[in-house]
Amino acid sequence: MCSSYFWGYLADTRGRQLILKYALFATSFFGAISCLATGFTSLLVLRFLTGVCVAAPASTVYAYLGEFTTPSRRSQMLSFASVWGGVGIVYVSLVGWWILSYDWVLTISDSFEFKPWRLLFIINTMPGFLNGIAFCFCPESPKFLVSQGRNEEALEILKKVYKLNKGTDSTDGYEVTSLRLDPEDAIAREQSENGSGGLLKSMVQQTLPIVKLPYLVYFIICCVHNIGAFAIYGGLGLWFPEIMNQVFSQDATQIERKVCAILQRNETLPVTSDVVLCDDEVKIETFLYTLLLGIIGCIYALITSAVLGRIDQKVMMVFNCIVAGVSGIALQFITNAYAVAILFCLEIVFAGYCVLLVNANVVAIFPTNVRAMAVALTNMIGRLSCFVASAVIGLLILQNCPVTFYMLSGLLFLCAGLTFLLPKK
């Protein structure tokens, strides 16, 4: 989470494409060698390094894509790109289901056994590795180059984009002969150039424009948005398979009960033994419910992408927050297991889509020279809320389930209201 701040600084000062390329390769490397871990400590360190590296593409890609499109099409472009997030969930679910269904063991030595979960680490790194190769052939963001005073390089890239879009080898008809910064970006660049010093001082100076009015207000609003979105999508989503297992259990389906009655009833089940055996078997239902979320997310992202060019992204933000919040409240009154599953999916998918809309708003609001930093910081706050929510929600549901869902819905309604305070740009 915290590495997002450093990656945002590098993306704003060294380039989006450069950071995306090397971070993807580093993520793939550490992810692949995680399969060689022989103990908890080594596995923890390797997964930590993987998480540090994956934080870069997870946030920088929004700034990179957003700077290749016009403001009117930016949110639509990011929305189409978010479809691949759903595809990724489907991929992870299917591959995990396939590989972890085997129980073979390849004994390498007395202290090392190669099991299916180790193979899964390797296969899950393949998409990132292929993306890293693809980014080797992608150009740098023209807007970033202009913000660094490299106007000629930016113009050449725009000409290549023009030829690619037109399907021609000629730049005839391309009327742009020179580039200049937006006045807002020019002021931000001048303020940035006035600073000097070491790395730490440079990072602080890079952050200062974000925490000055009026950007500070917008930054706080976007952080609250991400807190709400990540708390539902990541925090509640983590518990989704287990909750569905409880809802569709034999006892629950025979006598229809409200979801909170089912969850709190299972809290009182007796513990028969203090001895816990290591069980590396994963229930099939875990993959099925995750696969369902991925498919619904893909479908919704495709539908929304088709209409987002005609609907303002802030209106879509309000709509998603309200639908997710209402779904969370409706869960308190539904007893049918299938209706409960649908409402859970709606709450998680609609809240998850807000993550994209928040990043689209950040890209639109903040100047080029601090854009990647702003995206990284808001996502860092969001992931922190995801971490806290995933640890707390399970406990809160058992202690007071209705209040937990009302609190989460209230947070989403707050996010919907704060959206109206964002600027029109």
Long-range contacts (C-beta under 8 A, 24 or more apart in sequence): 1-55, 1-380, 1-383, 1-384, 1-387, 2-380, 3-51, 3-52, 3-53, 3-55, 3-56, 4-55, 4-56, 4-58, 4-59, 4-376, 4-377, 4-379, 4-380, 4-383, 5-203, 5-373, 5-376, 5-377, 5-380, 6-203, 7-55, 7-56, 7-59, 7-60, 7-372, 7-376, 8-59, 8-60, 8-372, 8-373, 8-374, 8-375, 8-376, 8-377, 9-202, 9-203, 9-206, 9-207, 9-373, 9-376, 10-56, 11-56, 11-60, 11-63, 11-372, 11-373, 11-376, 12-144, 12-206, 12-369, 12-370, 12-371, 12-372, 12-373, 13-202, 13-206, 15-140, 15-141, 15-144, 16-60, 16-63, 16-64, 16-67, 16-140, 16-141, 16-144, 16-372, 17-64, 17-135, 17-138, 17-139, 17-140, 17-141, 18-140, 19-56, 19-60, 20-56, 20-57, 20-60, 20-61, 20-64, 20-135, 21-132, 21-135, 21-136, 22-132, 23-53, 23-54, 23-56, 23-57, 23-60, 24-57, 24-128, 24-129, 24-131, 24-132, 24-135, 25-129, 25-132, 26-53, 27-53, 27-54, 27-56, 27-57, 27-125, 27-128, 28-125, 28-126, 28-128, 28-129, 28-132, 31-121, 31-122, 31-124, 31-125, 31-128, 32-121, 32-122, 32-125, 34-121, 35-114, 35-118, 35-119, 35-121, 35-122, 36-118, 38-111, 38-112, 54-128, 55-376, 55-379, 55-380, 55-383, 57-128, 57-131, 58-379, 59-359, 59-372, 59-375, 59-376, 59-379, 59-380, 60-372, 60-375, 60-376, 62-359, 62-360, 62-362, 62-363, 62-375, 63-141, 63-363, 63-371, 63-372, 63-375, 64-141, 66-360, 66-363, 66-364, 66-371, 67-141, 67-142, 67-143, 67-144, 67-363, 67-368, 67-371, 68-141, 68-142, 68-161, 71-364, 71-425, 72-309, 73-309, 74-360, 74-363, 74-364, 75-308, 75-313, 75-316, 75-357, 75-360, 75-364, 76-305, 76-308, 76-309, 78-356, 78-359, 78-360, 78-363, 79-301, 79-304, 79-305, 79-308, 79-356, 79-360, 80-301, 80-305, 82-301, 82-305, 82-353, 82-356, 83-298, 83-301, 83-302, 83-305, 85-297, 85-301, 85-356, 86-294, 86-295, 86-296, 86-297, 86-298, 86-299, 86-301, 87-294, 87-298, 88-127, 88-294, 89-290, 89-291, 89-293, 89-294, 89-297, 90-291, 90-294, 90-295, 90-298, 91-127, 92-124, 92-290, 92-294, 93-287, 93-288, 93-290, 93-291, 93-294, 94-287, 94-291, 95-120, 95-123, 95-124, 96-120, 96-282, 96-287, 97-284, 97-287, 97-291, 99-123, 100-282, 115-280, 117-280, 142-179, 143-368, 144-368, 146-179, 146-180, 146-181, 146-185, 146-368, 147-181, 147-185, 147-189, 147-368, 147-369, 151-178, 151-179, 151-180, 154-179, 155-179, 181-368, 182-367, 182-368, 184-367, 185-367, 185-368, 185-369, 187-367, 188-367, 188-368, 188-369, 188-370, 189-369, 192-369, 206-369, 206-370, 206-373, 207-370, 207-373, 207-377, 209-367, 209-369, 209-370, 210-366, 210-370, 210-373, 210-374, 210-377, 214-423, 215-365, 215-366, 215-374, 217-421, 218-365, 218-366, 218-422, 218-423, 219-374, 219-377, 219-378, 221-418, 221-419, 221-421, 221-422, 222-358, 222-361, 222-362, 222-365, 222-374, 222-378, 222-422, 223-377, 223-378, 223-381, 223-382, 224-414, 224-415, 224-418, 225-317, 225-354, 225-357, 225-358, 225-361, 225-378, 225-415, 225-418, 225-419, 226-355, 226-358, 226-378, 226-379, 226-381, 226-382, 226-385, 227-381, 227-382, 227-385, 227-411, 228-321, 228-351, 228-354, 228-385, 228-411, 228-412, 228-414, 228-415, 229-351, 229-352, 229-354, 229-355, 229-358, 229-382, 229-415, 230-355, 230-382, 230-383, 230-385, 230-386, 230-389, 231-385, 231-386, 231-388, 231-389, 231-393, 231-408, 231-411, 232-324, 232-328, 232-347, 232-348, 232-351, 232-352, 232-389, 232-408, 232-412, 233-348, 233-351, 233-352, 233-354, 233-355, 233-386, 234-383, 234-386, 234-389, 234-390, 235-385, 235-386, 235-388, 235-389, 235-390, 235-392, 235-393, 236-347, 236-348, 236-389, 236-393, 236-408, 237-293, 237-348, 237-352, 238-390, 238-393, 239-390, 239-393, 239-394, 239-397, 240-289, 240-290, 240-293, 240-344, 240-348, 241-283, 241-285, 241-286, 241-289, 241-290, 242-394, 243-344, 243-397, 244-285, 244-289, 244-341, 244-344, 245-283, 245-285, 247-337, 247-340, 247-341, 248-285, 248-337, 248-341, 252-337, 253-337, 256-335, 256-336, 256-337, 257-335, 258-332, 258-333, 258-334, 258-335, 259-331, 259-332, 259-334, 259-340, 259-401, 260-331, 260-332, 260-397, 260-401, 260-402, 260-405, 263-397, 263-398, 263-401, 264-397, 264-398, 264-401, 267-398, 292-345, 293-345, 293-348, 293-349, 296-345, 296-349, 297-349, 297-352, 297-353, 300-349, 300-350, 300-353, 301-353, 301-356, 304-353, 313-357, 313-360, 313-361, 313-364, 314-361, 314-419, 314-420, 314-422, 316-357, 317-354, 317-357, 317-358, 317-361, 317-415, 317-416, 317-419, 318-416, 318-419, 318-420, 320-350, 320-351, 320-353, 320-354, 320-357, 321-350, 321-351, 321-354, 321-412, 321-413, 321-415, 321-416, 321-419, 322-412, 322-413, 322-416, 323-350, 324-348, 324-350, 324-351, 324-354, 324-409, 324-412, 325-408, 325-409, 325-410, 325-412, 325-413, 325-416, 326-409, 328-405, 328-406, 328-408, 328-409, 328-412, 329-405, 329-406, 329-409, 331-405, 332-402, 332-405, 332-406, 351-412, 354-415, 355-382, 358-382, 361-422, 364-425, 365-422, 365-423, 365-425
